[in-house]
Amino acid sequence: MLSDTVFEAINDAKINMDHVYDQPDPRAYSRELKKLGYAIPGAAKPVFQKLIAHLRRRQGDPIHVLDLGCSYGVNAALLKHNLSMPTLYEHWSQSALLAASPRAVAACDRKFFDNLDEHENISVTGLDQAQSAVAYGVAAGLLDRGLAVNLETGALPNTATESLTMVSLVTSTGCVGYLTEKSFEKLLPSITQGRSPWIANFVLRMFPFDAIAKTMRRWGYVTEKLQGQTFLQRRFATPEEQEDVIHKLRHHGINPTGKESEGQLLAEFYLSRPAHEVAAAPIDKLLAV
Ligand SMILES: C[S@@+](CC[C@H](N)C(=O)[O-])C[C@H]1O[C@@H](n2cnc3c(N)ncnc32)[C@H](O)[C@@H]1O
């Protein structure tokens, strides 16, 4: 069975958040995800920072990042600036912004982010099917470039290829499951024309990563999973969601005891790199320093 069919069936277990993914500003997204304790961008941040530090030692600044399923630029906000998820939630729920127009929110956020000290000298291209979210990310200065495309159904625009050859690190949080090997298949010819970037995905435990890893193998990539560590994505929204997810996990032979059974959706970390780089420094060694 193709991954999109498998992933669709797994996605049915999760509550649907589509209504907040493509708004003209992040207030509704922030409000709904805060309620669920959505935390994966914050949990992923230290791992991404380590990868960026390694890449910087090798090739200097700025590091070009491609964030898949970037939404409003949340990963970019955390990585470029010294921000956490609670600070972002607080910022986007402040009373001064409650009645503001989306345009005013983007303008206010541009000032807010511009006035923060730059934490990491990175340049971020954000890819997401949500056009309005990507447009906000660019307007607020979180994304240096936006690619509003759905590679599950459409092609990569020719105009995107040039900027993608500069990418050194591909990131994603909360996105694999919506994205399958189809999207990676369309990105790999462009991103491997340049630096053969490291590809770093945080993936819910219920989504098998093997089809994506197999696709990347055809471009000489080896995928490693960080063993023995899970990362908090969010709380379950309802007992029914928890029950459905646990059922799906068991169906895929994954034991939820002491993990999802405790009430939280958990992700694992997969890093895909050119084979010779994996041989030189396996994932646990790379992330230990
Ligand atoms: C759970 S959100 C994660 C957003 C962000 N990475 C984060 O962790 O805050 C999932 C994102 O995937 C995007 N998405 C869903 N299907 C997609 C597709 N086929 N192509 C690109 N993005 C997609 C949604 O628009 C949404 O922004």
The ligand as an SDF file (V2000), in Angstrom:
LIG
                    3D

 27 29  0  0  0  0  0  0  0  0999 V2000
    0.8330   20.3610   12.7900 C   0  0  0  0  0  0  0  0  0  0  0  0
    1.1770   21.6240   11.6500 S   0  0  0  0  0  0  0  0  0  0  0  0
    2.9140   21.8310   12.0050 C   0  0  0  0  0  0  0  0  0  0  0  0
    3.3760   23.2090   11.7330 C   0  0  0  0  0  0  0  0  0  0  0  0
    4.7830   23.5510   12.2480 C   0  0  0  0  0  0  0  0  0  0  0  0
    5.7840   22.7440   11.6040 N   0  0  0  0  0  0  0  0  0  0  0  0
    4.8270   23.3990   13.7410 C   0  0  0  0  0  0  0  0  0  0  0  0
    5.3470   22.3920   14.2310 O   0  0  0  0  0  0  0  0  0  0  0  0
    4.3220   24.3100   14.4220 O   0  0  0  0  0  0  0  0  0  0  0  0
    1.1990   20.8080   10.0860 C   0  0  0  0  0  0  0  0  0  0  0  0
    1.5010   21.7100    8.9000 C   0  0  0  0  0  0  0  0  0  0  0  0
    1.5980   20.9010    7.7290 O   0  0  0  0  0  0  0  0  0  0  0  0
    1.0180   21.6190    6.6660 C   0  0  0  0  0  0  0  0  0  0  0  0
    0.6500   20.6920    5.6040 N   0  0  0  0  0  0  0  0  0  0  0  0
   -0.3450   19.7700    5.5890 C   0  0  0  0  0  0  0  0  0  0  0  0
   -0.3530   19.1080    4.4250 N   0  0  0  0  0  0  0  0  0  0  0  0
    0.6760   19.6150    3.6740 C   0  0  0  0  0  0  0  0  0  0  0  0
    1.1850   19.3540    2.3660 C   0  0  0  0  0  0  0  0  0  0  0  0
    0.6440   18.4050    1.6060 N   0  0  0  0  0  0  0  0  0  0  0  0
    2.2240   20.0760    1.9190 N   0  0  0  0  0  0  0  0  0  0  0  0
    2.7850   21.0360    2.6990 C   0  0  0  0  0  0  0  0  0  0  0  0
    2.3480   21.3250    3.9370 N   0  0  0  0  0  0  0  0  0  0  0  0
    1.3130   20.6270    4.4230 C   0  0  0  0  0  0  0  0  0  0  0  0
   -0.1780   22.3180    7.2950 C   0  0  0  0  0  0  0  0  0  0  0  0
   -0.6290   23.3900    6.4880 O   0  0  0  0  0  0  0  0  0  0  0  0
    0.4190   22.7330    8.6230 C   0  0  0  0  0  0  0  0  0  0  0  0
    0.9960   24.0070    8.5390 O   0  0  0  0  0  0  0  0  0  0  0  0
  1  2  1  0
  2  3  1  0
  2 10  1  0
  3  4  1  0
  4  5  1  0
  5  6  1  0
  5  7  1  0
  7  8  2  0
  7  9  1  0
 10 11  1  0
 11 12  1  0
 11 26  1  0
 12 13  1  0
 13 14  1  0
 13 24  1  0
 14 15  1  0
 14 23  1  0
 15 16  2  0
 16 17  1  0
 17 18  1  0
 17 23  2  0
 18 19  1  0
 18 20  2  0
 20 21  1  0
 21 22  2  0
 22 23  1  0
 24 25  1  0
 24 26  1  0
 26 27  1  0
M  CHG  2   2   1   9  -1
M  END
$$$$
